Amino acid sequence: MTSEEVRKLFLDYFEKRGHRVVSSSSLIPLDDPSVLLTTAGMQQFKKYYTREKDPIKDFGTQRTASIQKCFRTTDIEEIGDETHLTFFEMLGNFSFGPVGDDDPKNFGTDGYFKRSAIYWAYEFIKSLGLEIDYVTVFGGEKNVPFDEESYKIWKEIGFPEDRILKRGREDNFWGPTGDEGPCGPTTEIYIENIEIWNLVFNEYYQDKNGNLRKLEFPGVDTGMGMERLMKVSQRTPTIFETDLFEPLNKVLENLTNKENQRKRRIVLDHLRGSVFLIADGLYPSNLERGYILRRILRRLTLALKFLEIDISKIELLIKAMIEKYAAFYPELKNFDKIKEVIFKEIINFERTLSLGLKEFNRLIKGNESDSELGEKLFLLYTSYGLPLEISKELLREEGLVWKEESQKVFEELFKKHQEISKG
């Protein structure tokens, strides 16, 4: 099945079960100051779990389903391996309570909880012709007890007990997004040893001090990564060979002969993420979320340079990206604006990068002590405008390790530099 077919199957499946299909919210959160960008499918629904908003009034049901655009930067330096992404899609179904008849055969509009959520997830996975390897449940920790109910439901379905694994809070307790919000124990579904679907049972609200209180109405918040689902569905070696990236890969094949998988994957991820961020109204800047966009465009520029791709040809990649996704995400159709922002940023940085690369190759010998490395990268930053994250990327290409001592020296020099600049 294609990714387009899977999206439709997912939304149709839950719409038939009383869910209102809700469009993806913007990557720029409108009323959630606790986060810079939308990082999870449940973010646009947070206030329905706390009853600050009424789901019946807004949706006519206490059940919703969506395919949400998400962007996370926690693993940005890992982008280029086989699994990590900044931008991704999250398929999710949600229940805001109060819980009615938690029967999977109940296709009404009232809330549901663990039984329905687990049965439906199991059934949907089976409908795709996929086999679940194992599942995990929350084993209990501190003041939150073992999720015995989820454990029993999986057994009730007929899932083998030896493939229902208990995990701690780090693995099977999710949330909140930002400093505070709904959270709770999870049960996770694994296929080919990959976590495909995370079913979160929002039973608690965590405040800014980390204290938990029981929610008046428990809810369900599930998230299934589209890229991971397509990998196991289409049986590709990595997520980057799925049809989600196929048009981009074809263009990339025609633009470079360089066999550098890591740089190719950086292009695929950062180009896709940039297009979506710009389509939602973000511009590159030196502040907060604007700097996130600037940072990935700079890393994209570096990858293009390594692959010896003519900057003018990036227009072909942008077109391929938009053609693949615009039918489902119509906000992408503003090609001229997206192209203009990307080109302007890349061309501006390309001048700095060319000079910085030349000086990097002149300065870095590969035998520097940790403190010397910190000093040299600081010089590259202050004298040639080469950002630290780009210098670190260059070190990685040379097989050199950026250590804590180097970071410490860089930060100390940077602090002195700021004090001098202030006069």
MOPE-V736551 format. One record per pair of residues at least 6 apart in sequence whose ideal C-beta (glycine too) atoms are under 8 Angstrom apart, sorted by sequence separation. I is the first residue (numbers start at 1). J is the second residue. D is the distance in whole Angstrom. If there is no record, write none. Layout:
# MOPE-V736551
<<I J D> <I J D>>
This chain:
# MOPE-V736551
<<15 21 5> <29 35 6> <38 44 7> <47 53 4> <48 54 8> <55 61 7> <56 62 7> <78 84 4> <79 85 7> <100 106 7> <106 112 7> <138 144 7> <140 146 4> <155 161 6> <175 181 6> <176 182 6> <189 195 7> <190 196 7> <206 212 5> <207 213 8> <230 236 8> <236 242 5> <239 245 8> <284 290 6> <285 291 6> <326 332 4> <332 338 7> <380 386 4> <381 387 7> <395 401 7> <396 402 8> <14 21 8> <29 36 8> <42 49 8> <48 55 5> <55 62 5> <79 86 6> <101 108 8> <125 132 6> <139 146 6> <140 147 8> <175 182 6> <176 183 5> <188 195 5> <189 196 5> <205 212 7> <231 238 7> <234 241 8> <282 289 6> <283 290 6> <284 291 8> <304 311 7> <325 332 6> <326 333 5> <381 388 6> <395 402 6> <1 9 7> <29 37 7> <35 43 7> <100 108 7> <138 146 7> <139 147 8> <175 183 3> <189 197 4> <204 212 4> <205 213 5> <231 239 5> <234 242 5> <241 249 7> <256 264 8> <282 290 7> <285 293 8> <286 294 7> <368 376 7> <28 37 7> <29 38 6> <55 64 7> <75 84 5> <101 110 7> <138 147 4> <155 164 7> <174 183 6> <175 184 7> <188 197 7> <189 198 8> <204 213 7> <205 214 8> <230 239 7> <234 243 7> <240 249 7> <284 293 5> <285 294 7> <364 373 8> <377 386 8> <11 21 5> <27 37 5> <28 38 7> <48 58 8> <76 86 6> <100 110 3> <102 112 5> <106 116 7> <122 132 7> <137 147 5> <154 164 5> <173 183 7> <174 184 7> <188 198 5> <189 199 8> <204 214 6> <205 215 5> <231 241 8> <283 293 7> <284 294 4> <301 311 8> <304 314 7> <322 332 5> <381 391 7> <392 402 5> <27 38 5> <32 43 6> <99 110 7> <100 111 6> <102 113 5> <104 115 7> <173 184 7> <188 199 7> <203 214 6> <204 215 6> <228 239 7> <231 242 6> <282 293 5> <321 332 8> <322 333 7> <377 388 6> <380 391 6> <26 38 7> <98 110 8> <99 111 5> <100 112 7> <102 114 7> <103 115 7> <104 116 5> <138 150 7> <173 185 6> <174 186 5> <186 198 5> <187 199 5> <203 215 6> <227 239 4> <230 242 4> <252 264 6> <364 376 6> <25 38 6> <72 85 8> <73 86 6> <98 111 5> <99 112 6> <102 115 5> <103 116 7> <137 150 5> <151 164 6> <172 185 6> <173 186 7> <186 199 6> <202 215 6> <230 243 7> <284 297 6> <322 335 6> <363 376 5> <29 43 6> <32 46 7> <72 86 6> <97 111 4> <99 113 5> <102 116 5> <137 151 5> <172 186 5> <186 200 5> <187 201 8> <230 244 6> <377 391 5> <71 86 6> <96 111 6> <104 119 4> <151 166 8> <172 187 7> <185 200 8> <186 201 7> <203 218 5> <227 242 7> <252 267 6> <277 292 8> <278 293 7> <377 392 8> <31 47 8> <71 87 5> <72 88 8> <95 111 5> <97 113 8> <104 120 6> <172 188 7> <184 200 6> <185 201 6> <202 218 6> <252 268 7> <277 293 5> <319 335 7> <322 338 7> <363 379 7> <70 87 7> <71 88 8> <95 112 5> <137 154 7> <171 188 8> <183 200 8> <184 201 5> <201 218 7> <202 219 4> <227 244 6> <318 335 7> <363 380 7> <25 43 7> <69 87 7> <70 88 5> <95 113 7> <184 202 5> <185 203 7> <201 219 8> <202 220 7> <226 244 7> <25 44 4> <45 64 7> <70 89 7> <104 123 8> <135 154 6> <183 202 6> <184 203 4> <201 220 6> <202 221 6> <248 267 8> <249 268 7> <274 293 6> <69 89 6> <70 90 5> <146 166 7> <182 202 4> <184 204 5> <200 220 7> <201 221 8> <248 268 5> <318 338 6> <360 380 6> <68 89 7> <95 116 8> <167 188 8> <183 204 5> <199 220 7> <200 221 4> <318 339 6> <359 380 6> <22 44 7> <44 66 8> <67 89 6> <68 90 5> <95 117 7> <182 204 7> <183 205 7> <200 222 7> <274 296 6> <373 395 8> <388 410 7> <67 90 7> <182 205 6> <183 206 5> <199 222 5> <200 223 7> <245 268 5> <248 271 7> <273 296 6> <274 297 6> <44 68 7> <67 91 5> <68 92 6> <93 117 7> <135 159 7> <174 198 7> <181 205 7> <198 222 7> <240 264 8> <248 272 7> <315 339 6> <318 342 7> <356 380 6> <359 383 8> <41 66 6> <43 68 8> <66 91 8> <67 92 8> <144 169 7> <147 172 8> <175 200 7> <180 205 7> <181 206 7> <197 222 6> <198 223 5> <240 265 6> <359 384 5> <41 67 8> <66 92 6> <140 166 8> <174 200 4> <180 206 6> <197 223 7> <198 224 7> <270 296 4> <274 300 7> <360 386 7> <41 68 4> <65 92 7> <93 120 7> <132 159 7> <137 164 6> <139 166 3> <141 168 5> <142 169 7> <175 202 7> <180 207 5> <197 224 4> <245 272 8> <270 297 7> <359 386 7> <373 400 7> <40 68 7> <65 93 5> <66 94 8> <135 163 7> <136 164 8> <137 165 7> <138 166 8> <139 167 6> <141 169 4> <180 208 5> <196 224 6> <240 268 6> <314 342 7> <315 343 8> <356 384 5> <41 70 7> <64 93 7> <65 94 7> <134 163 4> <135 164 6> <136 165 5> <137 166 6> <138 167 7> <139 168 6> <144 173 7> <176 205 8> <179 208 5> <183 212 8> <196 225 7> <270 299 6> <271 300 6> <314 343 7> <355 384 6> <356 385 7> <373 402 7> <377 406 7> <381 410 8> <38 68 7> <40 70 6> <63 93 7> <64 94 5> <133 163 7> <134 164 7> <135 165 7> <136 166 7> <137 167 7> <138 168 8> <176 206 5> <195 225 8> <270 300 4> <355 385 8> <356 386 3> <364 394 8> <373 403 8> <38 69 7> <39 70 6> <63 94 7> <132 163 8> <134 165 6> <136 167 5> <138 169 7> <175 206 7> <360 391 7> <364 395 7> <374 405 7> <378 409 7> <38 70 6> <39 71 7> <63 95 5> <64 96 8> <118 150 7> <141 173 7> <196 228 6> <311 343 8> <314 346 7> <352 384 7> <366 398 6> <374 406 4> <378 410 5> <38 71 7> <39 72 5> <62 95 6> <63 96 8> <139 172 7> <154 187 7> <182 215 6> <195 228 7> <196 229 6> <266 299 6> <267 300 6> <270 303 7> <352 385 5> <353 386 7> <370 403 5> <373 406 5> <374 407 7> <377 410 6> <381 414 8> <37 71 5> <62 96 5> <119 153 8> <138 172 4> <184 218 8> <194 228 5> <266 300 7> <352 386 7> <356 390 7> <360 394 5> <364 398 7> <366 400 6> <371 405 6> <374 408 7> <375 409 6> <37 72 8> <62 97 7> <114 149 5> <118 153 5> <122 157 6> <136 171 6> <137 172 6> <138 173 6> <150 185 7> <311 346 6> <356 391 8> <370 405 4> <371 406 7> <374 409 3> <375 410 8> <378 413 4> <382 417 6> <37 73 8> <62 98 8> <114 150 5> <118 154 7> <136 172 6> <196 232 7> <267 303 5> <311 347 7> <364 400 8> <370 406 5> <373 409 8> <374 410 4> <378 414 7> <22 59 7> <122 159 8> <150 187 5> <182 219 7> <194 231 7> <266 303 4> <267 304 7> <353 390 7> <357 394 7> <115 153 5> <119 157 7> <147 185 4> <194 232 6> <371 409 5> <375 413 7> <20 59 4> <114 153 6> <118 157 7> <182 221 7> <192 231 8> <264 303 8> <311 350 6> <370 409 7> <374 413 7> <378 417 8> <20 60 6> <147 187 7> <192 232 5> <263 303 4> <267 307 7> <20 61 5> <55 96 5> <144 185 7> <191 232 5> <19 61 7> <22 64 5> <24 66 6> <27 69 5> <267 309 8> <304 346 8> <18 61 6> <20 63 7> <21 64 8> <22 65 7> <23 66 7> <24 67 6> <25 68 7> <26 69 8> <27 70 8> <263 306 5> <264 307 7> <271 314 7> <275 318 6> <19 63 4> <20 64 5> <21 65 5> <22 66 5> <24 68 5> <25 69 8> <27 71 5> <263 307 5> <18 63 5> <19 64 6> <20 65 7> <21 66 7> <24 69 5> <297 342 7> <301 346 5> <305 350 8> <17 63 7> <19 65 4> <48 94 8> <63 109 6> <260 306 6> <271 317 5> <275 321 5> <300 346 7> <49 96 6> <62 109 6> <138 185 4> <174 221 8> <260 307 6> <271 318 7> <275 322 7> <298 345 8> <48 96 4> <49 97 8> <61 109 4> <62 110 6> <63 111 7> <137 185 7> <138 186 6> <258 306 7> <297 345 5> <301 349 5> <305 353 7> <14 63 8> <41 90 4> <45 94 5> <60 109 7> <62 111 4> <63 112 7> <137 186 8> <138 187 8> <258 307 5> <272 321 6> <297 346 6> <301 350 6> <15 65 7> <40 90 7> <41 91 8> <42 92 7> <136 186 8> <137 187 5> <258 308 6> <267 317 7> <271 321 6> <279 329 7> <14 65 4> <41 92 4> <45 96 7> <136 187 7> <150 201 7> <256 307 4> <280 331 7> <294 345 7> <298 349 5> <302 353 6> <42 94 6> <135 187 6> <136 188 5> <255 307 8> <256 308 6> <279 331 5> <297 349 7> <301 353 6> <305 357 7> <41 94 8> <56 109 8> <135 188 6> <256 309 5> <276 329 8> <279 332 5> <11 65 6> <135 189 5> <136 190 7> <147 201 7> <255 309 5> <10 65 7> <135 190 7> <255 310 8> <279 334 6> <298 353 8> <11 67 7> <134 190 5> <276 332 7> <10 67 7> <132 189 6> <133 190 5> <275 332 7> <284 341 7> <132 190 7> <133 191 6> <255 313 5> <283 341 6> <132 191 6> <133 192 7> <278 337 7> <279 338 6> <7 67 6> <131 191 7> <133 193 6> <144 204 8> <278 338 5> <130 191 6> <255 316 7> <284 345 5> <255 317 8> <275 338 6> <278 341 5> <125 189 7> <278 342 7> <251 316 5> <252 317 7> <125 191 8> <251 317 5> <122 189 8> <275 342 8> <121 189 6> <144 212 7> <274 342 6> <118 187 7> <143 212 7> <248 317 6> <251 320 5> <250 320 7> <125 196 7> <125 197 7> <248 320 5> <114 187 8> <247 320 4> <248 321 6> <19 93 6> <247 321 7> <19 94 8> <121 197 6> <247 323 6> <248 324 8> <247 324 5> <121 199 6> <246 324 8> <14 93 5> <244 324 7> <10 91 5> <118 199 7> <117 199 5> <7 91 8> <117 201 8> <114 199 8> <114 201 6> <18 106 8> <113 201 7> <302 390 6> <18 107 5> <298 387 6> <17 107 5> <18 108 5> <299 389 7> <16 107 7> <18 109 5> <298 389 8> <299 390 7> <302 393 6> <306 397 8> <295 387 8> <298 390 6> <302 394 8> <295 389 6> <299 393 7> <121 222 7> <130 232 6> <17 120 7> <117 220 5> <130 233 7> <116 220 8> <113 218 6> <117 222 6> <128 233 6> <14 120 8> <111 217 7> <114 220 8> <13 120 8> <113 220 6> <111 219 7> <112 220 7> <13 124 6> <10 124 7> <13 127 7> <9 127 7> <97 215 8> <99 217 7> <9 128 8> <98 217 5> <99 218 7> <97 217 3> <96 217 7> <97 218 6> <6 128 7> <97 219 5> <96 219 5> <95 219 5> <94 219 7> <95 220 4> <94 220 6> <1 128 7> <93 220 7> <94 221 6> <94 222 7> <92 221 7> <93 222 5> <92 222 5> <46 177 7> <50 181 8> <92 223 5> <49 181 8> <50 182 7> <91 223 7> <92 224 7> <49 182 4> <90 223 5> <91 224 4> <43 177 5> <90 224 7> <91 225 8> <42 177 7> <46 181 5> <90 225 6> <91 226 6> <46 182 6> <89 225 7> <90 226 7> <40 177 5> <88 225 6> <89 226 4> <39 177 6> <88 226 7> <89 227 7> <91 229 7> <88 227 6> <42 182 8> <35 177 6> <85 227 6> <34 177 7> <35 178 5> <34 178 3> <32 177 8> <34 179 5> <32 178 7> <34 180 7> <34 181 7> <49 202 5> <85 239 7> <50 205 7> <82 237 8> <83 238 7> <49 205 8> <82 238 4> <83 239 7> <82 239 7> <42 200 8> <82 240 8> <67 226 7> <50 215 7> <51 216 7> <49 215 6> <51 217 7> <49 217 8> <49 219 5> <48 219 8> <49 221 8> <45 221 7> <42 221 4> <41 221 7> <41 222 8> <42 223 7> <80 261 8> <81 262 7> <41 223 5> <80 262 4> <87 269 7> <40 223 6> <80 263 7> <86 269 6> <81 265 7> <85 269 5> <86 270 7> <80 265 5> <84 269 8> <87 272 5> <79 265 7> <80 266 5> <87 273 4> <79 266 6> <86 273 5> <80 269 8> <87 276 6> <79 269 5> <87 277 8> <79 270 7> <71 273 6> <71 276 7> <71 277 7> <69 276 6> <86 296 6> <69 280 8> <10 224 8> <7 226 8> <73 292 6> <76 295 7> <6 226 8> <76 296 7> <79 299 8> <71 292 8> <3 226 7> <6 229 7> <76 299 8> <6 230 7> <3 230 5> <6 233 7> <1 233 6> <1 234 8> <3 242 7> <3 243 5> <37 277 8> <2 243 6> <3 244 5> <27 276 6> <27 277 6> <28 280 5> <36 288 6> <37 289 6> <27 280 5> <28 281 6> <36 289 4> <26 280 5> <28 282 6> <26 281 7> <27 282 7> <37 292 7> <36 292 7> <69 329 7> <28 289 7> <67 328 8> <24 329 7> <77 389 8> <77 392 7> <77 393 8> <7 328 6> <4 327 7> <4 328 7>>
